[in-house]
Amino acid sequence: MNGVETAFVRSLERVGGFGGKADRLNEYHFAVGTPGWVRHDFARYQRVTEAGVAEAAGRWLAGKPAVWLSVVPRGRPDLAATSGAEEDRP
C-alpha cells in the first residue's frame, strides 16, 4: 500500500514529461471529464483493506485457472473474448 500511494503522489510531483502531473491530470480529464477526479481516485486507494482484497480475490479469482483481459477498440464489443474458452483464443 505504501508503494502504491508513493507512486501515486510522485506521479503528481513531476510537472512535465511522460507520467508527470500534467499527463496524470489529463488522464483523469479524458477518462471522467475532470482532472479533479484525482482526489477521489486517491481516496479509493486509501480505503483498500487487506480483508477487502482477500474478499475480491475470493469472489473473482478463486477456482478459476486464469484471468482473461480483452482490450478492443471503442464501439467494437464484438471483438471481445467472451469466456476465455479455447474457441476465444487467437
Steps between C-alpha positions, in 0.01 A plus 500: 500500500785738579648434156171570323441822691858614448486436126165679479631811677832497313317498169348833604831653615669510159364789295573387145602203296333166466335402826528849648227706662361638175494153345328347804237774528432474126431128546227585752362775279477259208363205700243668727473857372683681778864506614374550857389136511856422611389570860223239481729244342767549767236462772392175335852362538513613863178310582642164388538249781664159518159346566353679198774370270454146636122520449537627142758234416272232642203627303670564166807275487458194724445178310575655164804383304568837337386859472420619146531860396363607167592847370304607194437824312216715630173401340621148410385276786455224242880463502516426872574153635179362645609237748870427478410164350722333244287624207559863604876475478678643194 
